[in-house]
């Protein structure tokens, strides 16, 4: 029986890989292990490790790797140390990491330096921040690349990876999004005490290379939110440098009756809200990907998602630089958008495709010694 360990550091990546974890746990050929760290372990963000525990996964290990406002390089080094000690004891056959966070980079580094196979979920994507550098670095450490679409596959191949190490499985969170088992809107309203009939979602993360501009961006955003007179469900940002400024701006808004502020929302409940929202505003990839799958309009502010989409791929997205008047105008535009669901990132069968890939013997026969393939 092969041991597969999934590393998760945020509410976002857990939502992405949960369906894959469940598919592994159900297969008697594999033994699932879960290494929980990062934001999951922080009370400030809702102690979301509890959600993973509640989902019933058995072999769970919890590791505190960071404190509030700690530099990402220290978080990286702490995670490398903690995860290295963990895998020395566990000796897994495969490490699965997702996306572009430093925890995932730590997992990939530890795997590569210990000759343990690493599978990277949703590599090959483009964004306008340090996240892109981290994502591509993970690609260079990982042995397998399970990407969301053919475009991402080409990017991975362009980085010098073997074509037979790249598998298009779609975005795994779509498996959850398209299930009939999501909670109903009334259940979500009751759980989170939401009494709005109509609402939008605000989810804005810091851009670490633009922290000096962040306060002005937040002032413009807060003014636009306040003047729009719409109802907003506001969710805390990730814990990157500058998040304290965003949270302070949110705290100033929560006195408005039109604003409800949450450190975190359970992923399935967030999806139900997104499906019924008038629009989502901010700079989260949820506005690009998940919103499009539901046909929910998205207002994308600033540079964080630059290069991640084109107008043809994401017709539901309205991009703005971030001025108050521009944001207010975008809110008016969003009210009039009528978009069909967009399936550019998969069709909801990622877990099935993932299990097929890892069940084939040739997957495990791929050389662990990597070579750059010039193109």
Beta strands, then each sheet from edge to edge (+ up, - down):
strand 1: 2-8
strand 2: 30-36
strand 3: 60-62
strand 4: 94-98
strand 5: 117-121
strand 6: 144-147
strand 7: 166-168
strand 8: 200-203
strand 9: 232-235
strand 10: 259-262
strand 11: 279-282
strand 12: 297-301
strand 13: 317-320
sheet 1: 3+ 2+ 1+ 4+ 5+ 6+ 7+
sheet 2: 10+ 9+ 8+ 11+ 12+ 13+
end
